[in-house]
Amino acid sequence: MSTEIKEEKYLFEYYRNKIHPVLLSVKDTVHIHSADDIHKLRVNLKKIKTLFALFEIVAPKKFKADKSYTLFEEIFEQAGKIREAQMNRICIDTYKLPESSVVLYHKFLERKEKKAKKQFSSLITDLKDKKIIELDAEIEKLCSKTSTESILNHSQNFISRKIKNSKNIPEHPDNKTLHKVRKNLKSVSAISTLLHTIEADAELEVAQESIKKAEDMIGDWHDTIVLESSLHTFLKHKKYEANDSLKPLINVLTKLQHQNKLEARNITTEIKTILQDIK
């Protein structure tokens, strides 16, 4: 067997061992909705999306990332709504507010989570094994015609472009910009893991640690942004306007609005420092 054929088989085995089991295990989450389970599912789906993006770069005429990921798009979206409700409950409880001030907000979050779980379960139930098998066959065919050398070259270019885009943050970024930076960095982490598996690289390993630090920084900030948005939606409802017991929640919202703007500027400075030596 030639080295080239071994390389081709290696790439598909990487897909099967690292990514493909996720596709099949998605259906197992139909009755699992804990915060940790939902988080892991979303992380794995992000990895799948990143790998699909790489496949499209390698073979743009044969593989379309968005078309292939359509199978999981709505599942990811509904899992995100469940995750948001769960994280908002966790975050607001860190403020140790009186029960009377959070009870209505907790019920508000419970309704949102229940609705999202119902839609999520329906989507999982409707996920067709046939579609997953067809996707598996498509990727196996693509891998059989793609050398490891090609993957390495395209991956390195992919990483360089994402890092470059992440460095170009305006001094006063809006929420969408920072969220996009976080998605770029997560993509870099996923592809870096693939590269490191194929070919050990000490410099890349050090860079991954820096990238993870930047990811986590934006992630913590994003949780407070989501809480701010959720509180704003809850408190603007007319039936809560005259409820004095909600004043502690209003105070938290006011604090978050000021804090999040300041933190966005601080994070931008930190990220530029962290990424400046990564090429």
C-alpha positions in Angstrom: 0.0 0.0 0.0 1.4 3.4 -0.9 2.0 6.2 1.6 -0.5 8.3 -0.3 -3.3 5.7 0.2 -2.4 5.4 3.8 -2.7 9.2 4.2 -6.1 9.2 2.5 -7.4 6.4 4.8 -5.9 8.3 7.8 -8.0 11.4 7.0 -11.2 9.4 6.8 -10.4 7.5 10.0 -9.8 10.8 11.7 -13.3 11.9 10.6 -14.9 8.7 11.8 -13.0 8.5 15.1 -13.3 12.2 16.1 -16.4 13.5 14.3 -18.6 10.9 12.9 -19.6 9.3 16.2 -21.1 12.7 17.2 -23.5 12.5 14.2 -24.8 9.2 15.4 -24.9 10.1 19.1 -27.0 13.2 18.5 -30.1 11.0 18.5 -29.1 9.7 22.0 -29.7 13.2 23.4 -33.4 13.1 22.9 -34.0 12.5 26.6 -30.9 14.3 27.9 -31.2 18.0 28.5 -28.8 18.9 31.3 -26.7 22.0 30.9 -23.6 19.9 30.5 -25.1 17.6 27.9 -26.5 20.5 25.8 -23.1 22.3 26.0 -21.2 19.2 24.8 -23.7 18.7 22.0 -23.3 22.3 20.8 -19.5 22.1 21.1 -19.4 19.0 18.9 -21.8 20.5 16.3 -19.5 23.5 16.1 -16.6 21.1 15.4 -18.6 19.4 12.7 -19.4 22.8 11.1 -15.7 23.8 11.1 -14.6 20.5 9.5 -17.3 20.9 6.9 -15.9 24.4 6.1 -12.5 22.9 5.7 -13.8 20.2 3.4 -15.4 22.9 1.2 -12.1 24.8 1.0 -10.3 21.6 0.0 -13.0 20.6 -2.6 -15.2 23.6 -3.3 -16.9 22.0 -6.4 -17.7 18.7 -4.6 -18.6 19.7 -1.1 -20.9 22.5 0.2 -20.6 23.1 3.9 -23.8 25.0 4.4 -25.8 22.4 2.5 -24.4 19.5 4.5 -24.7 21.3 7.8 -28.4 22.0 7.2 -29.1 18.6 8.7 -28.0 20.0 12.1 -28.7 23.7 11.9 -32.1 23.8 13.6 -30.9 21.3 16.2 -28.0 23.6 17.1 -30.3 26.6 17.2 -32.8 25.0 19.6 -30.0 23.5 21.7 -28.7 27.1 22.0 -32.1 28.3 23.3 -32.1 25.6 25.9 -28.5 26.5 26.8 -29.3 30.2 27.1 -32.2 29.6 29.5 -30.0 27.2 31.6 -27.1 29.6 31.7 -29.3 32.7 32.5 -30.6 30.8 35.5 -27.1 29.9 36.7 -25.8 33.4 36.1 -28.7 35.3 37.9 -28.4 33.0 40.9 -24.8 34.1 41.4 -26.2 37.5 42.5 -27.9 35.9 45.6 -31.0 38.0 45.1 -34.1 37.6 47.4 -36.3 34.7 46.2 -39.2 37.2 45.8 -37.2 39.1 43.1 -36.2 36.1 41.0 -39.2 33.8 41.2 -41.0 35.3 38.3 -37.8 35.4 36.2 -37.1 31.8 37.0 -40.6 30.9 35.7 -40.0 33.0 32.6 -36.8 31.0 31.9 -38.5 27.7 32.6 -41.2 28.4 30.0 -38.5 29.3 27.4 -36.5 26.2 28.2 -39.6 23.9 28.1 -40.6 25.3 24.7 -37.1 24.9 23.3 -36.8 21.3 24.7 -40.1 20.4 23.0 -38.9 21.6 19.6 -35.4 20.2 20.2 -36.9 16.7 20.9 -39.0 16.9 17.8 -36.0 17.8 15.6 -34.0 14.9 17.1 -36.8 12.4 16.5 -37.1 13.6 12.9 -33.4 13.3 12.2 -33.1 10.6 9.6 -30.4 7.9 9.8 -30.4 7.6 6.0 -29.3 11.3 5.7 -26.4 10.7 8.1 -25.3 7.6 6.2 -25.5 9.5 2.9 -23.4 12.3 4.4 -20.9 9.7 5.7 -20.6 8.2 2.2 -20.1 11.7 0.7 -17.3 12.5 3.1 -15.6 9.1 2.7 -15.5 9.7 -1.1 -14.1 13.2 -0.6 -11.4 11.9 1.8 -10.4 9.2 -0.6 -9.4 11.8 -3.1 -7.7 14.2 -0.7 -4.1 13.8 0.5 -2.8 14.7 3.9 -0.5 17.2 2.3 -3.5 19.0 0.8 -5.3 19.0 4.2 -2.1 20.4 5.9 -1.7 23.2 3.4 -5.4 24.2 3.4 -5.6 23.9 7.2 -2.7 26.2 7.7 -4.1 28.8 5.3 -7.5 28.5 7.1 -5.9 29.1 10.5 -3.8 32.1 9.2 -6.9 33.7 7.7 -9.0 33.2 10.8 -6.3 34.6 13.1 -5.7 37.6 10.9 -9.5 38.4 11.0 -9.5 38.0 14.7 -6.7 40.5 15.2 -8.6 43.1 13.2 -11.0 44.1 16.0 -12.1 47.7 16.1 -11.3 49.6 19.3 -14.9 49.7 20.4 -16.4 46.4 19.0 -20.1 45.6 19.2 -21.4 42.3 20.5 -21.7 40.7 17.1 -18.1 41.5 16.3 -16.7 39.9 19.5 -19.0 36.9 19.0 -17.6 36.5 15.5 -14.1 36.6 16.8 -15.0 33.9 19.3 -16.4 31.7 16.5 -13.2 32.3 14.5 -11.0 31.2 17.4 -13.1 28.1 18.0 -12.7 27.2 14.4 -8.9 27.7 14.7 -8.9 25.4 17.8 -10.8 22.6 16.0 -8.6 22.7 12.9 -5.4 23.0 15.1 -6.4 19.8 16.8 -6.6 18.1 13.5 -3.2 19.4 12.4 -1.6 18.5 15.7 -2.9 14.9 15.3 -1.5 14.6 11.8 1.8 16.3 12.6 3.0 17.3 16.1 3.9 21.0 16.3 5.1 22.5 19.5 4.6 26.1 18.3 1.0 25.3 17.4 0.4 23.7 20.7 1.5 26.8 22.5 -0.6 28.9 20.2 -3.6 26.7 21.1 -3.2 27.6 24.7 -3.3 31.3 24.0 -6.3 30.9 21.7 -8.2 28.9 24.4 -7.5 31.7 26.8 -9.0 34.3 24.4 -12.0 32.0 23.7 -12.8 31.6 27.4 -12.5 35.3 28.0 -15.0 36.1 25.3 -17.2 33.2 26.4 -17.5 34.5 30.0 -18.3 38.0 28.7 -20.9 36.5 26.3 -22.7 34.8 29.1 -23.3 38.2 30.8 -24.4 39.7 27.5 -27.0 37.0 27.1 -28.2 37.6 30.7 -28.5 41.3 30.0 -30.6 40.7 26.9 -32.8 38.2 28.7 -33.4 40.5 31.7 -34.2 43.3 29.3 -36.8 41.2 27.5 -38.3 40.0 30.8 -38.5 43.4 32.5 -39.9 45.3 29.6 -43.1 43.2 29.8 -46.0 45.5 30.9 -47.3 43.3 33.7 -43.9 43.6 35.5 -43.6 47.4 35.3 -45.3 48.1 38.7 -43.8 45.2 40.6 -41.5 46.6 43.3 -40.1 43.2 44.1 -38.3 43.2 40.8 -36.2 46.3 41.6 -33.1 44.0 42.5 -33.4 42.6 39.0 -33.5 46.1 37.5 -30.4 47.0 39.4 -28.6 43.9 38.0 -29.6 44.9 34.5 -28.4 48.5 35.0 -25.1 47.2 36.3 -24.7 44.7 33.4 -25.4 47.4 30.8 -22.5 49.5 32.1 -20.2 46.6 32.9 -20.5 44.8 29.6 -19.6 47.9 27.5 -16.5 48.4 29.6 -15.6 44.7 29.6 -15.9 44.6 25.7 -13.1 47.3 25.5 -10.9 45.5 28.0 -11.4 42.1 26.2 -10.4 43.7 22.9 -7.1 45.0 24.3 -6.4 41.6 25.9 -7.2 39.6 22.8 -5.0 41.8 20.6 -2.1 41.2 23.1 -2.7 37.4 23.2 -2.9 37.0 19.4 -0.1 39.5 18.4 2.6 36.8 18.2 0.4 34.1 16.6 0.8 33.9 12.8 
